Amino acid sequence: MKTKSQNNKKTTTSTRFKGIEWLFMNLPFVCYLALLVGVYIFSSHSVEGKLRKIEALKAEVNDTKWRYMDIKKDIMYGSTQSQIEQKVAELDLKPIRNAPIKISENH
């Protein structure tokens, strides 16, 4: 007579072989699922890389915007009449106090 442990061992082995048999019967489907998982992983890594690049470009645009505004502020301040007078004072240029004379041709 077979003991209970021998009978249980045979059932476990039989179940294991059925699982392996099922795996080989469905091997194309399992390979398809593995391919889908690979594509999903690749896609998620690609998206994460692109998001990091977008964030870096946003920071660069923000930095460039601030530099532009700073340069624009300096130019606007430097082009005021008082600043221009200070810059040309060393050249002994003085602002015109009289209105310019209009020259016209008589036909």
NUBATOR-908423 format. One line per 4 residues: for each residue z, y, x of C-alpha. Coordinates in nm, 2 decimals. Layout:
REM residues N
Z:Y:X; ...
END
This chain:
REM residues 107
0.00:0.00:0.00; -0.07:0.35:0.10; 0.21:0.59:0.14; 0.22:0.93:-0.02
0.17:1.11:0.31; -0.14:0.91:0.39; -0.28:0.98:0.04; -0.21:1.36:0.08
-0.37:1.36:0.43; -0.69:1.21:0.29; -0.70:1.46:0.01; -0.66:1.75:0.25
-0.93:1.62:0.48; -1.16:1.56:0.18; -1.10:1.92:0.06; -1.17:2.06:0.40
-1.50:1.87:0.42; -1.59:2.00:0.08; -1.52:2.36:0.19; -1.73:2.32:0.50
-2.01:2.15:0.30; -1.99:2.45:0.05; -2.02:2.69:0.34; -2.33:2.52:0.48
-2.49:2.50:0.14; -2.44:2.87:0.09; -2.51:2.98:0.45; -2.80:3.22:0.36
-2.57:3.40:0.11; -2.29:3.41:0.37; -2.53:3.55:0.63; -2.65:3.81:0.38
-2.29:3.92:0.31; -2.22:3.94:0.69; -2.53:4.15:0.73; -2.41:4.38:0.45
-2.07:4.42:0.61; -2.24:4.51:0.94; -2.46:4.77:0.78; -2.15:4.91:0.60
-1.95:4.94:0.92; -2.25:5.10:1.10; -2.30:5.35:0.82; -1.93:5.45:0.81
-1.92:5.51:1.19; -2.24:5.71:1.17; -2.11:5.93:0.89; -1.78:5.99:1.07
-1.98:6.10:1.38; -2.19:6.33:1.18; -1.88:6.48:1.01; -1.73:6.55:1.35
-2.05:6.72:1.46; -2.05:6.93:1.15; -1.69:7.04:1.20; -1.78:7.14:1.56
-2.08:7.34:1.45; -1.87:7.51:1.18; -1.62:7.62:1.45; -1.91:7.74:1.67
-2.06:7.94:1.39; -1.72:8.09:1.31; -1.67:8.19:1.67; -2.02:8.34:1.69
-1.96:8.54:1.38; -1.64:8.68:1.52; -1.82:8.77:1.85; -2.10:8.94:1.65
-1.85:9.14:1.44; -1.66:9.25:1.76; -1.99:9.36:1.93; -2.10:9.54:1.62
-1.76:9.72:1.60; -1.80:9.83:1.97; -2.15:9.96:1.91; -2.05:10.15:1.60
-1.76:10.31:1.78; -1.97:10.39:2.08; -2.24:10.55:1.88; -2.01:10.81:1.71
-2.08:11.17:1.81; -1.75:11.22:1.99; -1.81:10.91:2.21; -2.16:11.01:2.29
-2.04:11.36:2.39; -1.79:11.20:2.62; -2.05:10.97:2.78; -2.30:11.25:2.85
-2.04:11.51:2.96; -2.07:11.37:3.32; -2.44:11.45:3.31; -2.37:11.81:3.22
-2.56:11.78:2.89; -2.43:11.98:2.61; -2.50:11.94:2.24; -2.74:12.18:2.07
-2.56:12.43:1.86; -2.87:12.60:1.71; -3.11:12.44:1.47; -3.43:12.31:1.64
-3.75:12.53:1.61; -4.04:12.39:1.41; -4.38:12.43:1.57; -4.67:12.44:1.33
-5.04:12.49:1.39; -5.23:12.77:1.22; -5.57:12.66:1.10
END
